[in-house]
Amino acid sequence: MQHCPSDKLLVQRLGRRSRPNCVRLVMREELSNLPNYTCLETFTRFHREPTQHVKVHKFEPLDTVVLEVVYSNHQEFYGIPVDRKLSVANPINFVGSG
């Protein structure tokens, strides 16, 4: 695994613009070595009603979304658990609005 230089003198010599490029290169290498996997992702979305009063902004649970995620050959596929159809589409398509 590569590491970006953290030495202040080296960073100064290379310039601040080289840091994001270094991070990109390290992430590209890490992602290229990522094995195929499958997982179940569950997340709860929250919502708050816009109010005139800034003092109280209480978030209320909106819904819980469960997705099956498959990473295969450097591509993510999404689907509803137990459904045999997986899609490359953005996972936002599996939720209504919000």
Secondary structure, DSSP 8 states (H G I E B T S, - for coil): -------HHHHHHH-TTHHHHHHHHHHHHHHHT---EEEEEEEEEEE----S-SS----EEEEEEEEEEEEETTEEEEE-TT-S--B-S-GGGGS---
